[in-house]
């Protein structure tokens, strides 16, 4: 687990002032505090910061050269089957690192043959000196980031945009991507708010040879087939796959543990991990002053049941609040999923005792575990419920909608459900993955803020594949929500705190198996992850299955009304907005008024998105 970056001349000698070398390494340092290195010649410069997980020996520092010094690699990630590959190909090594195994394989075989054999996650750059050929590749599902910027003379890449800036990239805003950021509260997969910057797509390989740049897919996510329908056989097969995935992700030369929320996903992962390592440690956080958001008791019950050595970090709201401004100022691209605030504090707390954490990330997308999935299944299969929601429209208009209370959250969800009834499946998918609609987005932007509506629509279409079946919704979540939101959250918060996160559910064999499972094995319109529940019902306490679905939420609405009000006053005031010339001041003030009303709806999330963006904008573009 590390940070990588580099820049390559497409024409003539590389123009990279020597002063930019330490600046670029500093931009990556938080991703790899255990060491750093760089190499450059007249054509290319490569940078690496190291978080030592496998083979702590300095010989495994990067950039790493092959024996003949004909090729060099910088690599961010983990290859969990590297020992098997070493044995299979009889590779003789001078280190015990997975990076050297990967180097040997890329020396001997085409990348298109090597990458599909890897079990793990990664972003890598491999350069052949004599051929002047650079290869960039990203893992199957986008667990590790890789940003790419190209101009007339160079192509540059980095784990985070800040490193691109330190290497000399000029900064400008992508207006059309902003439109979608305001909808999702995160930048959609493969895009960037920096104009001219994209992300290498999951499963993509980019090849640069002299000034010729080509891209191709080394991995393509299989379309859902729904060919697996037998529950008994499916639960046994899934159980076996999960055992293998967890076991393979226990490989490390540093302390390893697990993040345990007490929900189904993390409980399954930690229960299997304890079987392989009886000293396996689990960690959770709980709020000492916000009982509605405190679910630590569930984690403690699971930990006792599975026998893990468990630590609960009881934190106050102040602990998270004190971390928010530093986190906002350090972001090199806006990310406004507010649950990241809690994940950041959990990573910061746990990194004193472990350096690797297993998580349950990915299970909801694979097995239909989100509330929106249950709503989607019900909308498609329950005409009586649909009629009842339509009939209750007058009542829905009376009940205050809010995420900060149980009753208010139900009202909020029902209103969104009713809205979804009026939309076709594709438009409904886009609406239910975000916080606002087109009308409100258009009103929020100034009339003189230039946007290309055709480009906005093109991005919207590219975000999701055609939605016909329920399984298509999950398929699109794997392509959209995972690499755009969930995996970004895990990567950024863990890397910010010198910690590596591993997600066994994203073993490609499990993802592909889930895509072959019939929708009736996943959701029934009342609850999700049916197959997971059945496969592990005898190994976890009933509380893990009975608790209502809830994200890793924080009391955002309360904070924005009170403790974070100084930030809204700083970044959402009229003078700031007039100077920025992007947002309509009257609409922003109306949104703030809604936030402070007794019927806030999703105003807290939308205000948080604006606040996060404007803090970033002030840093880079004002």
Wavefront OBJ file of the C-alpha trace (Angstrom):
o trace
v 0.000 0.000 0.000
v 1.593 3.187 -1.164
v 1.362 6.279 -3.277
v 2.704 6.463 -6.819
v 3.117 9.165 -9.427
v 5.083 9.928 -12.538
v 5.335 12.067 -15.625
v 6.572 11.164 -19.105
v 7.533 13.360 -22.029
v 5.694 12.656 -25.272
v 7.947 14.962 -27.252
v 11.614 15.646 -26.588
v 13.263 16.037 -23.186
v 11.155 15.929 -20.013
v 10.827 19.373 -18.454
v 10.634 18.699 -14.709
v 12.542 21.186 -12.528
v 14.542 19.530 -9.749
v 12.579 21.513 -7.157
v 9.433 19.565 -8.057
v 10.926 16.246 -6.971
v 10.666 16.815 -3.189
v 7.324 18.578 -3.667
v 5.871 15.549 -5.462
v 7.181 13.131 -2.863
v 5.699 15.310 -0.118
v 2.286 15.176 -1.823
v 2.398 11.376 -1.551
v 3.975 11.091 1.871
v 0.759 10.550 3.856
v 0.020 7.500 1.710
v 3.373 5.944 2.544
v 5.135 7.273 5.621
v 7.607 4.359 5.814
v 9.865 5.365 2.931
v 10.049 7.131 -0.408
v 12.032 7.056 -3.608
v 12.197 8.415 -7.123
v 14.037 7.956 -10.391
v 14.126 10.054 -13.525
v 15.939 10.394 -16.800
v 15.452 12.696 -19.783
v 12.115 11.064 -20.652
v 10.325 9.998 -17.496
v 10.198 10.541 -13.733
v 8.737 8.011 -11.275
v 7.853 8.624 -7.613
v 6.867 6.304 -4.784
v 5.959 6.538 -1.105
v 5.836 3.315 0.869
v 3.547 1.901 3.530
v 5.389 -1.288 4.445
v 3.026 -4.262 4.743
v 4.721 -7.211 3.018
v 8.519 -7.573 3.306
v 9.645 -4.705 5.498
v 13.228 -4.947 4.211
v 14.636 -1.762 2.576
v 15.498 -3.868 -0.498
v 11.784 -3.733 -1.338
v 11.776 0.044 -1.620
v 10.584 1.490 -4.927
v 11.051 2.389 -7.702
v 12.173 -1.227 -8.084
v 14.395 -2.386 -10.942
v 14.733 -5.788 -12.513
v 18.125 -7.530 -12.411
v 19.149 -6.310 -15.874
v 18.007 -2.737 -15.076
v 16.014 -2.805 -18.291
v 12.674 -2.122 -16.565
v 11.441 -0.307 -13.450
v 8.158 -0.368 -11.548
v 6.207 1.686 -9.002
v 3.326 -0.210 -7.462
v 0.492 0.571 -5.044
v -1.496 -2.378 -3.718
v -1.242 -5.997 -2.688
v -1.037 -9.227 -4.698
v -2.375 -11.867 -2.335
v -1.421 -14.868 -4.481
v 2.162 -13.744 -5.117
v 3.667 -16.771 -3.402
v 1.634 -19.156 -5.541
v 2.713 -17.249 -8.662
v 6.343 -17.400 -7.575
v 6.109 -21.170 -7.218
v 4.133 -21.629 -10.417
v 6.694 -19.775 -12.543
v 9.771 -20.792 -10.522
v 10.755 -17.181 -9.905
v 14.029 -16.569 -8.085
v 13.890 -13.413 -5.989
v 16.224 -11.239 -3.958
v 13.339 -9.965 -1.769
v 10.152 -11.393 -0.275
v 7.877 -8.757 -1.805
v 4.924 -9.149 -4.124
v 6.296 -6.235 -6.173
v 9.316 -8.243 -7.311
v 7.093 -11.162 -8.379
v 4.993 -8.769 -10.413
v 8.123 -7.278 -11.974
v 9.367 -10.730 -13.043
v 6.014 -11.595 -14.617
v 5.791 -8.327 -16.548
v 9.349 -8.880 -17.771
v 8.445 -12.300 -19.151
v 4.834 -12.003 -20.353
v 2.500 -9.411 -21.896
v 0.585 -7.407 -19.309
v -2.694 -8.684 -20.766
v -1.638 -12.186 -19.699
v -0.186 -11.231 -16.316
v -2.908 -9.008 -14.849
v -5.780 -11.542 -15.030
v -3.710 -13.954 -12.938
v -3.462 -11.523 -10.019
v -5.668 -11.789 -6.953
v -5.633 -8.467 -5.165
v -5.856 -4.762 -5.898
v -3.410 -2.315 -7.372
v -2.438 0.680 -9.410
v 0.917 0.329 -11.124
v 3.347 1.915 -13.561
v 5.888 -0.286 -15.364
v 8.487 1.262 -17.679
v 10.765 -0.466 -20.204
v 13.773 1.782 -20.671
v 15.126 0.674 -24.053
v 11.683 0.522 -25.647
v 10.623 3.799 -23.978
v 7.316 2.131 -23.132
v 5.158 2.915 -20.100
v 2.339 0.678 -18.866
v -0.295 1.918 -16.414
v -2.864 -0.490 -14.985
v -5.639 -0.463 -12.394
v -7.292 -3.352 -10.556
v -10.604 -4.950 -11.497
v -12.971 -2.895 -9.340
v -11.087 0.338 -8.667
v -9.917 -0.337 -5.121
v -6.760 1.697 -5.745
v -6.936 5.091 -7.516
v -4.933 6.247 -10.521
v -5.455 9.754 -11.915
v -4.144 10.602 -15.381
v -3.475 13.990 -16.986
v -2.364 14.563 -20.550
v -1.382 17.708 -22.416
v 0.414 18.277 -25.711
v 3.841 17.381 -24.338
v 3.440 15.042 -21.360
v 1.319 12.380 -19.744
v 1.290 12.282 -15.950
v -0.299 9.961 -13.398
v -0.726 9.875 -9.622
v -2.573 8.244 -6.749
v -3.995 11.677 -5.880
v -4.430 14.887 -7.915
v -2.201 16.889 -5.561
v 0.837 15.049 -6.943
v -0.196 15.998 -10.496
v -0.231 19.641 -9.425
v 3.179 19.347 -7.790
v 4.543 17.945 -11.070
v 3.335 21.056 -12.890
v -0.297 20.508 -13.935
v -2.252 23.734 -14.412
v -5.493 23.767 -12.429
v -8.938 24.422 -13.900
v -12.472 23.294 -13.013
v -14.473 20.760 -15.006
v -17.928 22.373 -14.966
v -19.815 19.318 -16.144
v -18.303 17.023 -13.519
v -19.254 19.578 -10.848
v -22.900 19.150 -11.864
v -22.700 15.436 -11.081
v -20.662 15.957 -7.912
v -23.476 18.124 -6.557
v -25.877 15.256 -7.226
v -23.813 12.400 -5.741
v -21.644 14.243 -3.166
v -18.693 12.486 -4.746
v -16.968 12.594 -8.119
v -18.359 9.843 -10.367
v -16.043 6.952 -11.146
v -13.301 7.568 -13.739
v -13.770 11.359 -13.673
v -12.217 14.311 -11.844
v -13.190 17.868 -10.955
v -9.854 18.970 -12.410
v -10.274 19.799 -16.071
v -8.265 17.469 -18.280
v -7.885 14.836 -15.565
v -9.519 11.417 -15.682
v -9.109 8.267 -13.665
v -7.926 5.094 -15.295
v -11.029 2.913 -15.293
v -11.147 -0.265 -13.205
v -9.708 -3.124 -15.230
v -8.044 -0.772 -17.704
v -4.536 -0.844 -19.159
v -2.926 2.244 -20.667
v 0.181 1.919 -22.844
v 2.454 4.823 -23.852
v 5.138 4.216 -26.448
v 6.905 7.360 -27.607
v 3.948 9.678 -28.312
v 1.384 6.953 -28.999
v -1.190 6.354 -26.228
v -3.590 3.413 -26.291
v -6.100 2.026 -23.785
v -7.724 -1.361 -23.552
v -9.632 -3.366 -20.973
v -7.677 -6.209 -19.411
v -10.748 -7.043 -17.297
v -14.424 -6.529 -18.054
v -17.066 -6.930 -15.371
v -19.344 -9.810 -16.443
v -22.991 -8.950 -17.020
v -25.464 -10.456 -14.533
v -26.773 -13.850 -15.604
v -29.052 -14.967 -12.698
v -28.085 -18.568 -13.510
v -27.668 -19.638 -9.864
v -31.063 -20.253 -8.267
v -30.575 -23.091 -5.759
v -30.261 -21.617 -2.278
v -28.686 -24.655 -0.634
v -25.910 -25.016 -3.180
v -25.363 -21.267 -3.405
v -24.916 -20.751 0.333
v -22.347 -23.553 0.573
v -20.377 -22.271 -2.417
v -20.436 -18.700 -1.158
v -19.298 -19.792 2.280
v -16.329 -21.597 0.764
v -15.418 -18.601 -1.410
v -15.567 -16.253 1.555
v -13.332 -18.517 3.632
v -10.732 -18.483 0.867
v -10.988 -14.714 0.320
v -10.541 -13.898 4.006
v -7.681 -16.367 4.435
v -5.756 -14.930 1.491
v -6.131 -11.403 2.881
v -4.528 -12.351 6.190
v -1.074 -12.258 4.574
v 0.985 -9.482 6.171
v 4.260 -8.860 7.975
v 2.589 -6.326 10.283
v -0.308 -6.484 12.815
v -3.697 -7.131 11.199
v -7.237 -6.698 12.526
v -10.760 -5.915 11.417
v -13.283 -3.084 11.495
v -16.428 -4.478 13.103
v -19.685 -2.534 12.944
v -21.886 -5.373 14.182
v -23.727 -5.567 10.880
v -23.813 -8.647 8.658
v -20.898 -7.834 6.344
v -18.115 -6.965 8.755
v -19.312 -9.636 11.196
v -18.914 -12.354 8.560
v -15.423 -11.186 7.639
v -14.249 -10.943 11.245
v -15.800 -14.289 12.223
v -13.881 -16.042 9.431
v -10.685 -14.166 10.276
v -10.834 -15.283 13.913
v -10.917 -18.900 12.715
v -7.552 -18.420 11.003
v -6.051 -16.270 13.750
v -7.421 -16.619 17.276
v -5.610 -13.429 18.328
v -7.357 -11.433 15.582
v -8.347 -8.008 16.901
v -11.506 -6.092 16.034
v -12.267 -2.382 16.364
v -15.313 -0.151 16.361
v -16.295 3.341 17.422
v -19.342 4.537 19.321
v -20.737 7.979 20.101
v -20.827 8.871 23.761
v -23.144 11.841 23.149
v -25.308 10.833 20.148
v -27.200 7.669 21.031
v -29.224 7.569 17.769
v -25.965 7.109 15.817
v -24.221 4.831 18.340
v -24.266 1.164 17.285
v -21.201 -0.025 19.176
v -23.255 -2.423 21.297
v -23.941 -4.528 18.218
v -20.235 -4.793 17.461
v -19.450 -5.744 21.040
v -22.096 -8.486 20.973
v -20.652 -9.937 17.757
v -17.090 -9.708 19.091
v -18.063 -11.663 22.193
v -19.850 -14.269 20.066
v -16.936 -14.856 17.653
v -14.245 -14.518 20.314
v -12.272 -11.605 18.931
v -10.138 -9.316 21.059
v -12.285 -6.217 20.690
v -11.719 -2.513 21.263
v -14.486 0.070 21.183
v -13.339 3.650 20.865
v -15.987 5.697 22.626
v -15.706 9.092 21.050
v -17.610 12.306 21.452
v -18.875 14.443 18.636
v -16.059 16.832 19.475
v -13.470 14.189 18.540
v -14.812 14.116 14.979
v -15.540 17.825 14.820
v -11.933 18.635 15.653
v -10.779 16.492 12.728
v -13.067 18.017 10.096
v -11.268 21.240 9.167
v -7.832 19.588 8.822
v -9.427 16.859 6.709
v -11.182 19.372 4.448
v -8.000 21.376 3.955
v -5.965 18.291 3.046
v -8.358 16.933 0.401
v -7.002 17.164 -3.119
v -10.446 16.464 -4.558
v -13.811 16.985 -2.827
v -15.481 13.974 -1.240
v -18.688 14.646 0.696
v -19.859 11.248 1.923
v -20.186 12.316 5.563
v -19.662 8.774 6.861
v -16.004 9.278 5.890
v -15.686 11.516 8.957
v -16.316 8.565 11.269
v -14.155 6.216 9.188
v -11.303 8.701 9.455
v -11.485 8.715 13.256
v -11.735 4.914 13.369
v -8.620 4.588 11.178
v -6.785 7.182 13.234
v -7.610 5.320 16.454
v -6.904 1.787 15.238
v -3.611 2.539 13.461
v -1.849 2.627 16.816
v -2.502 -1.122 17.187
v -2.753 -2.491 13.630
v -1.499 -1.602 10.183
v -3.996 -3.649 8.135
v -7.782 -3.777 8.636
v -10.281 -6.141 7.016
v -13.695 -4.653 6.222
v -17.065 -5.754 4.892
v -17.053 -3.222 2.041
v -18.726 -4.375 -1.166
v -21.306 -6.781 0.248
v -24.203 -4.333 -0.062
v -23.500 -3.715 -3.745
v -23.112 -7.429 -4.488
v -26.063 -8.784 -2.536
v -28.616 -5.964 -2.517
v -28.141 -4.707 1.026
v -28.937 -1.015 0.773
v -32.337 0.437 1.609
v -32.570 1.658 -1.984
v -32.236 -1.962 -3.143
v -35.109 -3.095 -0.950
v -37.134 -0.155 -2.256
v -36.263 -1.055 -5.859
v -37.293 -4.685 -5.400
v -40.535 -3.640 -3.718
v -41.337 -1.098 -6.421
v -40.909 -3.789 -9.087
v -42.879 -6.487 -7.286
v -45.428 -4.965 -4.895
v -48.233 -3.100 -6.629
v -50.280 -2.874 -3.404
v -47.434 -1.097 -1.634
v -47.016 1.267 -4.583
v -50.696 2.105 -4.499
v -50.553 2.705 -0.739
v -47.626 5.123 -1.102
v -49.443 7.028 -3.820
v -52.595 7.153 -1.714
v -50.639 8.503 1.253
v -49.253 11.490 -0.641
v -51.163 14.134 1.388
v -49.840 12.702 4.665
v -46.275 12.581 3.320
v -46.491 16.296 2.686
v -47.255 16.948 6.346
v -44.689 14.762 8.134
v -41.290 16.494 8.481
v -38.526 14.653 6.583
v -35.089 14.376 8.158
v -32.151 11.970 8.460
v -31.680 12.885 12.122
v -34.615 10.913 13.572
v -36.272 7.566 12.931
v -39.687 9.032 12.029
v -38.236 11.808 9.915
v -36.040 9.337 8.044
v -39.028 7.154 7.197
v -40.850 10.189 5.795
v -37.779 11.156 3.774
v -37.490 7.668 2.288
v -41.203 7.481 1.431
v -41.073 10.791 -0.411
v -38.088 9.595 -2.394
v -39.878 6.311 -3.081
v -42.927 8.144 -4.414
v -40.689 10.215 -6.660
v -39.120 7.002 -7.973
v -42.542 5.632 -8.900
v -42.853 8.361 -11.515
v -39.465 7.639 -13.156
v -38.253 5.045 -15.643
v -35.688 2.554 -14.270
v -32.638 4.394 -15.639
v -33.705 7.801 -14.340
v -34.742 6.237 -11.051
v -31.316 4.638 -10.652
v -29.589 7.989 -11.120
v -32.008 9.768 -8.774
v -31.773 7.193 -6.002
v -27.981 7.196 -6.009
v -27.927 10.943 -5.344
v -29.395 13.696 -3.215
v -31.187 16.010 -5.603
v -33.027 16.288 -8.906
v -32.274 18.102 -12.124
v -34.544 21.041 -11.387
v -32.896 21.814 -8.049
v -29.415 21.398 -9.534
v -30.115 23.835 -12.352
v -31.550 26.407 -9.929
v -28.473 26.140 -7.712
v -26.082 27.135 -10.516
v -25.814 30.721 -11.740
v -27.251 31.465 -15.156
v -23.836 32.720 -16.352
v -21.996 29.585 -15.152
v -21.287 27.900 -18.467
v -22.091 24.211 -18.696
v -22.334 21.956 -21.714
v -25.690 20.214 -21.338
v -24.777 17.619 -23.953
v -21.631 16.757 -21.992
v -23.629 16.529 -18.749
v -26.077 14.139 -20.362
v -23.247 12.115 -21.872
v -21.700 11.699 -18.419
v -25.069 10.773 -16.922
v -25.575 8.077 -19.534
v -22.060 6.732 -19.038
v -22.518 6.490 -15.283
v -24.931 3.575 -15.525
v -25.534 0.784 -17.985
v -29.091 0.099 -19.102
v -31.270 -0.828 -16.134
v -33.843 -3.502 -16.864
v -33.665 -6.083 -14.087
v -33.059 -5.764 -10.356
v -29.637 -7.345 -10.902
v -28.826 -4.533 -13.340
v -29.127 -2.115 -10.418
v -26.503 -4.075 -8.468
v -24.317 -4.362 -11.562
v -24.346 -0.589 -11.926
v -23.562 -0.093 -8.256
v -20.416 -2.188 -8.725
v -19.453 0.041 -11.663
v -20.542 3.351 -10.103
v -21.040 3.485 -6.338
v -18.109 1.249 -5.417
v -15.291 3.021 -7.328
v -16.828 6.481 -6.944
v -17.839 6.440 -3.283
v -17.237 3.398 -1.074
v -13.734 2.526 -2.232
v -12.659 6.177 -2.325
v -13.778 6.537 1.287
v -11.817 3.502 2.408
v -8.701 4.397 0.435
v -8.497 8.056 1.423
v -9.327 7.672 5.106
v -7.012 4.706 5.608
v -4.147 6.228 3.636
v -4.527 9.471 5.536
v -3.730 7.494 8.693
v -1.007 5.070 7.548
v -3.393 2.106 7.434
v -4.275 -0.444 4.758
v -7.857 -1.603 4.217
v -8.674 -4.979 2.630
v -12.146 -6.015 1.479
v -12.619 -9.802 1.086
v -16.038 -9.373 -0.555
v -14.210 -7.782 -3.506
v -12.270 -10.907 -4.314
v -13.070 -11.199 -8.023
v -14.311 -14.765 -7.613
v -16.946 -13.597 -5.136
v -17.992 -10.630 -7.279
v -18.401 -12.843 -10.327
v -20.294 -15.452 -8.299
v -22.691 -12.814 -6.981
v -23.362 -11.607 -10.525
v -24.498 -15.132 -11.422
v -26.932 -15.339 -8.492
v -30.642 -14.799 -9.099
v -32.114 -11.649 -7.559
v -34.381 -13.748 -5.330
v -31.266 -14.927 -3.493
v -30.430 -11.315 -2.651
v -33.515 -9.292 -1.753
v -37.225 -9.889 -1.193
v -38.501 -6.339 -0.766
v -38.301 -6.568 3.032
v -34.623 -7.220 3.623
v -31.455 -7.627 1.602
v -28.434 -9.943 1.513
v -30.643 -13.008 1.857
v -27.926 -15.368 0.645
v -25.416 -13.999 3.142
v -27.944 -14.338 5.941
v -28.585 -17.955 5.053
v -24.925 -18.872 4.548
v -23.795 -17.524 7.918
v -26.913 -17.672 10.102
v -25.423 -20.301 12.406
v -22.179 -18.426 13.024
v -23.331 -15.014 14.183
v -25.688 -13.720 16.904
v -29.234 -12.920 15.853
v -28.627 -9.206 16.473
v -26.347 -9.073 13.426
v -29.282 -10.051 11.215
v -32.151 -8.314 12.983
v -30.830 -4.769 13.325
v -32.194 -2.277 10.776
v -29.922 -1.284 7.922
v -27.998 1.859 8.763
v -24.892 3.385 7.273
v -21.873 4.621 9.195
v -23.734 7.847 9.901
v -22.812 10.931 11.897
v -25.138 13.641 13.293
v -24.366 15.898 10.347
v -27.553 17.944 10.494
v -27.006 18.861 14.140
v -23.364 19.741 13.499
v -24.103 21.963 10.511
v -26.721 23.798 12.531
v -24.384 24.391 15.444
v -20.709 23.347 15.692
v -19.959 23.687 11.954
v -21.973 26.822 11.422
v -18.782 28.887 11.274
v -17.760 26.894 8.173
v -21.050 27.519 6.379
v -20.730 31.201 7.246
v -17.172 31.236 5.865
v -17.682 29.286 2.625
v -21.365 29.855 1.822
v -21.721 33.571 2.492
v -22.766 36.060 -0.168
v -19.320 37.627 -0.673
v -17.663 34.225 -1.196
v -20.362 33.142 -3.642
v -20.237 36.413 -5.576
v -16.468 36.171 -5.908
v -16.703 32.519 -6.938
v -19.521 33.075 -9.493
v -20.794 29.486 -9.577
v -23.782 29.265 -7.219
v -26.932 31.364 -6.885
v -26.741 33.048 -3.505
v -30.532 33.071 -3.088
v -30.703 29.302 -3.661
v -27.831 28.603 -1.266
v -29.469 30.711 1.437
v -32.782 28.937 0.832
v -31.008 25.610 1.283
v -29.471 26.829 4.552
v -32.895 27.964 5.697
v -34.268 24.505 4.928
v -31.396 22.967 6.925
v -32.501 24.934 9.998
v -36.208 24.191 9.519
v -38.229 21.351 11.039
v -38.488 19.743 7.591
v -34.848 19.574 6.386
v -35.117 16.508 4.126
v -31.696 15.969 2.508
v -30.609 19.579 3.064
v -27.788 18.558 5.431
v -26.201 16.308 2.808
v -26.541 18.962 0.114
v -25.082 21.699 2.312
v -22.210 19.388 3.242
v -21.541 18.799 -0.461
v -21.448 22.560 -1.145
v -19.274 23.213 1.874
v -16.809 20.476 0.935
v -16.583 21.707 -2.642
v -16.114 25.372 -1.696
v -13.371 24.540 0.777
v -11.556 22.693 -2.025
v -12.290 25.502 -4.496
v -10.823 28.085 -2.134
v -7.623 26.046 -1.876
v -7.020 25.438 -5.561
v -9.001 27.921 -7.667
v -9.353 31.234 -5.807
l 1 2 3 4 5 6 7 8 9 10 11 12 13 14 15 16 17 18 19 20 21 22 23 24 25 26 27 28 29 30 31 32 33 34 35 36 37 38 39 40 41 42 43 44 45 46 47 48 49 50 51 52 53 54 55 56 57 58 59 60 61 62 63 64 65 66 67 68 69 70 71 72 73 74 75 76 77 78 79 80 81 82 83 84 85 86 87 88 89 90 91 92 93 94 95 96 97 98 99 100 101 102 103 104 105 106 107 108 109 110 111 112 113 114 115 116 117 118 119 120 121 122 123 124 125 126 127 128 129 130 131 132 133 134 135 136 137 138 139 140 141 142 143 144 145 146 147 148 149 150 151 152 153 154 155 156 157 158 159 160 161 162 163 164 165 166 167 168 169 170 171 172 173 174 175 176 177 178 179 180 181 182 183 184 185 186 187 188 189 190 191 192 193 194 195 196 197 198 199 200 201 202 203 204 205 206 207 208 209 210 211 212 213 214 215 216 217 218 219 220 221 222 223 224 225 226 227 228 229 230 231 232 233 234 235 236 237 238 239 240 241 242 243 244 245 246 247 248 249 250 251 252 253 254 255 256 257 258 259 260 261 262 263 264 265 266 267 268 269 270 271 272 273 274 275 276 277 278 279 280 281 282 283 284 285 286 287 288 289 290 291 292 293 294 295 296 297 298 299 300 301 302 303 304 305 306 307 308 309 310 311 312 313 314 315 316 317 318 319 320 321 322 323 324 325 326 327 328 329 330 331 332 333 334 335 336 337 338 339 340 341 342 343 344 345 346 347 348 349 350 351 352 353 354 355 356 357 358 359 360 361 362 363 364 365 366 367 368 369 370 371 372 373 374 375 376 377 378 379 380 381 382 383 384 385 386 387 388 389 390 391 392 393 394 395 396 397 398 399 400 401 402 403 404 405 406 407 408 409 410 411 412 413 414 415 416 417 418 419 420 421 422 423 424 425 426 427 428 429 430 431 432 433 434 435 436 437 438 439 440 441 442 443 444 445 446 447 448 449 450 451 452 453 454 455 456 457 458 459 460 461 462 463 464 465 466 467 468 469 470 471 472 473 474 475 476 477 478 479 480 481 482 483 484 485 486 487 488 489 490 491 492 493 494 495 496 497 498 499 500 501 502 503 504 505 506 507 508 509 510 511 512 513 514 515 516 517 518 519 520 521 522 523 524 525 526 527 528 529 530 531 532 533 534 535 536 537 538 539 540 541 542 543 544 545 546 547 548 549 550 551 552 553 554 555 556 557 558 559 560 561 562 563 564 565 566 567 568 569 570 571 572 573 574 575 576 577 578 579 580 581 582 583 584 585 586 587 588 589 590 591 592 593 594 595 596 597 598 599 600 601 602 603 604 605 606 607 608 609 610 611 612 613 614 615 616 617 618 619 620 621 622
